[in-house]
Amino acid sequence: MDTRDTGSIGTGNVVHRHHDETRHHFSEILDEIRNGMVEMGSLVVENARRASVALVENRLEMVQGIIDGDKEVNQRYAELERLTFETLARQQPVAKDLRFLVSSTRILYELERTGDLVVNIAYIVNDLHGLPASAQLRSLVERMAAASCDLFATAITALGDLDEVVGRRLDADDDVVDELVEAFYEQIGKEREVIGLEAGIALNRLGRFWERIGDHAVNIGENTVYIVTAEFPGDTHLALRDED
């Protein structure tokens, strides 16, 4: 007759299975947050590219659609922020999971602020009633907007893949945006008498908005690096700045 006590083994299996199920559910929540941020970022990129087209091609009829497009971005932001903070409070994560959730609160902010910048660009398109008739300014606007959109799209890809190599590279890639913005400012100065004071101010704000979109892309990249490596690249980082 077998008198071995198997009760503790059975209990252990139940506990182990419960732990696995809990961990699986937690992993699903983390995936939901990451996928949600990527989808939100893709919406922002799509809206930013529409704003670029509206700006370069003087498509004033596109302005309201760009403004309306930010409503879904704001809704996603509210939903994902709530889920992220609820998960932080209920799951008590550690190590990489904790870094991911803390960084997600920062990344969500970067995404939401970028969406707002795109809306600001749309308002400028409407206020300007089209760019001044300058081939040089139009060319710089087109290149500046494209570089900024591409940089932000790369940041979203790095986030989706948790690719620290690409995330780290974004800071150097942002130099292209900064150089184009600087050239844009210089061109505005050269043509200030032709374009006038009011249009000149609006164009300067336009350059600033595209520049900040690039900065937000760098911030997302740095937070992606932090998630993977537990370190921010460099001694200082743009994620601590809020100059919008």
JOCOR-V263270 format. One record per pair of residues at least 4 apart in sequence whose ideal C-beta (glycine too) atoms are under 6 Angstrom apart, sorted by the first residue. I is the first residue (numbers start at 1). J is the second residue. Records with the same first field share a line. If there is no record, write none. Layout:
I=J + J
//
This chain:
6=10
26=91
29=87
31=35
32=36
33=84 + 104
36=80
37=107
38=156 + 160
40=76 + 111
41=111 + 156
43=72 + 73
44=73 + 111 + 114 + 115
45=152 + 153
47=66 + 69 + 118
48=118 + 149
49=149
50=66
51=66 + 118 + 121 + 122
52=145
53=57
54=59 + 62 + 125
55=125
56=142
58=130
63=122 + 125 + 126
66=122
67=119 + 122
70=115 + 119
73=115
76=80
77=81 + 108 + 112
80=108
81=108
84=101 + 104 + 105
86=90
87=91
88=101
93=97 + 98 + 101
94=98
99=103 + 227
100=227
103=107 + 223 + 226 + 227
106=223
107=220 + 223
110=216 + 219 + 220
113=244
114=213 + 216
117=209 + 212 + 213
120=209
121=209
124=128 + 202 + 206
127=202
128=202
131=138
132=137 + 195
134=191
136=187
137=187
140=144 + 183 + 184 + 187
143=180
144=180 + 181 + 184 + 210
145=210
147=176 + 177 + 180
148=177 + 210 + 213 + 214
151=173 + 214 + 217
152=213 + 217
155=170 + 217 + 220 + 221
158=163 + 166 + 167 + 221 + 224
159=220 + 224
162=228
164=168 + 225 + 228 + 229
167=221 + 224 + 225
168=225 + 233
169=173
170=217 + 218 + 221
171=218
174=214 + 218
177=214
181=207 + 211
184=207
185=207
188=200 + 203
191=195
192=200
195=199 + 200
212=244
215=238
218=238
219=238 + 239
222=232 + 233 + 237 + 239
225=229 + 233
226=232
232=237
//
